Amino acid sequence: MEEALKVVSFNVKRDSIFHGSHSWTNRRELVTRLIEESGAAIVGVQELMPAMKEDIRRLLTDYSIFGWGPTANTPKCLRRNTPHW
């Protein structure tokens, strides 16, 4: 029997001074927990800005960052280092 490859997509919402209580500082643990709990082998992300990328890299040690958005500093995907498939 073939195993499924779980892929999810998250819009992590870029950080802005206008987001107030919804700033990245207040969301980063929630976002990383949601990604971890998803159990996905590959995670597509939108609006992950450079400073946010460093938080994700630090908090999600089971994932590697790959793929790039419109600029060289905006990653588009995370890949679980120890796949479940």
C-alpha positions in Angstrom: 0.0 0.0 0.0 1.3 3.5 -0.9 1.7 6.1 1.8 0.4 9.6 1.3 2.7 12.6 1.2 1.1 15.3 3.3 1.5 18.9 1.9 0.0 22.0 3.5 0.0 25.7 2.7 0.0 28.5 5.2 -0.2 32.2 4.8 1.8 33.3 7.8 0.9 37.1 7.2 3.9 39.4 7.0 4.9 41.4 10.0 3.9 45.0 10.2 3.8 47.7 12.8 0.1 48.1 11.9 -0.8 44.6 13.0 -0.7 45.5 16.7 -1.6 42.5 18.8 -1.4 40.3 15.6 2.3 41.1 15.1 4.7 38.3 14.3 6.1 38.4 17.8 2.7 37.4 19.1 2.0 34.8 16.4 5.3 33.0 15.8 4.8 30.3 18.5 1.3 29.6 17.2 2.4 29.4 13.6 5.2 27.1 14.4 3.0 24.9 16.6 0.4 24.7 13.7 3.1 23.7 11.3 4.5 21.0 13.6 1.0 19.7 14.5 0.1 19.5 10.8 2.6 16.6 10.4 3.2 17.8 6.8 6.3 16.7 4.9 6.2 19.9 2.8 4.7 23.2 3.8 4.1 26.0 1.4 4.3 29.5 3.0 3.2 32.9 1.8 4.4 36.3 3.2 7.3 34.8 5.2 9.7 37.7 5.4 13.4 37.5 6.2 13.3 38.1 9.9 10.3 35.7 10.2 12.3 33.1 8.3 15.0 33.2 10.9 12.5 32.6 13.7 11.0 29.7 11.7 14.5 28.2 11.1 15.2 28.5 14.9 11.8 27.2 16.1 11.2 24.4 13.5 14.4 22.4 13.6 12.8 19.4 12.0 12.3 21.5 8.8 14.6 22.9 6.1 13.7 26.0 4.1 13.8 25.8 0.3 12.3 27.5 -2.7 12.1 31.2 -3.1 9.5 33.9 -3.7 9.8 37.1 -5.7 13.0 38.1 -4.0 15.9 36.0 -2.9 15.1 36.6 0.8 11.5 35.3 0.8 11.3 31.5 1.1 8.3 29.7 -0.2 8.6 26.2 1.2 9.6 24.2 4.2 10.6 20.5 4.0 10.5 18.1 7.0 14.1 16.8 7.5 12.8 13.4 8.6 9.9 12.6 6.2 7.0 10.5 7.4 6.5 8.8 4.1 
